Amino acid sequence: MARIALDAMGGDHAPQQAVLGALDAAERGVDVVLVGDETALRAELEAAGASLAIVHAPEVIDMAEDPAVAIRAKKGASVSVAAELVSSGGAVGMVSAGSTGAALAAAAFGIGRIPGVSRPAIATIFPLGTPTVVLDVGANIEVNAGQLAQFAVMGSVVAQVYLGVDDPQVGLLNIGEEESKGRDLEKEAFKLIEALPLRFAGNVEGRDLGRGIADVVVADGFSGNVLLKTAEGTSLAVGRFIMEALADAEDPVVQEAAKVVLPLLLQLRERFDPEAYGGAHLVGTRGTVVIAHGSSSRVAIANALVLASEGAEHDLVGRIEAGIRG
């Protein structure tokens, strides 16, 4: 079983929720090692009446700290020690719900990139309609065309592993379908991705997300983050409006319909719950790295650990490396 290192001091509700989530993941078959202040972690384990392996890390990087500066200054930070465990072979992957910037820096400095990868990217799964892998969603605000082409390769592997699609179709996020649309960045990236041994759907627009036009949507980190959060917010808002209208309806026919529709809308809300996946893969590093939400509860932490474990078991890193090698 692949061992996953958990930055147990990262997140708004650490270490309690981190420890409880780790215990839940362990019950689901994940081999977890907790990384953080040993005294605090042992206290949480004792309170839960359980035990897990611990690697002591005396420092924590705060959300407000400059990630690059903090990583260099705090060698004993829990996120850094977790990354070092992956680098040394003590674990095959890591999960952190702490500062995203610190997790990115720890992965870059402590684990390193897959040979040939210019920039690791955050790949997440949009859950509605036809599930779609979207990357980058925040790691790289500015990119070049070659990096977008690498995202296409890495995203295809994520789709193969998590969506079960043997030959994923890749789309490039743009403001129109025509090859001539977009900035120079998209125009150049279009040509590079088109030349890859991938199924290329060409340019796709934000409205195409989840429609089955592409299994993978490639974007720079700024655009991808805005796309995903706008789609999530819009879907949840529409669902809320419908729920409110049905709940306030006085027409008996509408009230009967509400008994059928409301449970379906609640399922929709659950699908968009960030805790369902727990986090997103940082692809392009030499170890399996999952970045969880800062507000993660034990449920989200457990799911993030399972996500990391599945990535390791399916050799996500090795398959991405093979894809980059061509």
Stockholm file with secondary structure:
# STOCKHOLM 1.0

chainA/1-326         MARIALDAMGGDHAPQQAVLGALDAAERGVDVVLVGDETALRAELEAAGASLAIVHAPEVIDMAEDPAVAIRAKKGASVSVAAELVSSGGAVGMVSAGSTGAALAAAAFGIGRIPGVSRPAIATIFPLGTPTVVLDVGANIEVNAGQLAQFAVMGSVVAQVYLGVDDPQVGLLNIGEEESKGRDLEKEAFKLIEALPLRFAGNVEGRDLGRGIADVVVADGFSGNVLLKTAEGTSLAVGRFIMEALADAEDPVVQEAAKVVLPLLLQLRERFDPEAYGGAHLVGTRGTVVIAHGSSSRVAIANALVLASEGAEHDLVGRIEAGIRG
#=GR chainA/1-326 SS CCEEEEETTCSTTTTHHHHHHHHHHHHTTCEEEEEECHHHHHHHHHHHTCCCEEEECCBCCCTTSCHHHHHHHCTTBHHHHHHHHHHHTSCSEEEECSCHHHHHHHIIIIICBCTTCSSCEEEEEECSSSCEEEECSSSCSSCCHHHHHHHHHHHHHHHHHHTCCSSCEEEEECSSSSTTCSCHHHHHHHHHHHTSSSEEEEEECGGGTTTTSCSEEECCHHHHHHHHHHHHHHHHHHHHHHHHHHHHCCCHHHHHHHHHHHHHHHHHHHHTCTTTTCEEEEETBSSEEEEECTTCCHHHHHHHHHHHHHHHHTTHHHHHHHHHHC
#=GC SS_cons         CCEEEEETTCSTTTTHHHHHHHHHHHHTTCEEEEEECHHHHHHHHHHHTCCCEEEECCBCCCTTSCHHHHHHHCTTBHHHHHHHHHHHTSCSEEEECSCHHHHHHHIIIIICBCTTCSSCEEEEEECSSSCEEEECSSSCSSCCHHHHHHHHHHHHHHHHHHTCCSSCEEEEECSSSSTTCSCHHHHHHHHHHHTSSSEEEEEECGGGTTTTSCSEEECCHHHHHHHHHHHHHHHHHHHHHHHHHHHHCCCHHHHHHHHHHHHHHHHHHHHTCTTTTCEEEEETBSSEEEEECTTCCHHHHHHHHHHHHHHHHTTHHHHHHHHHHC
//
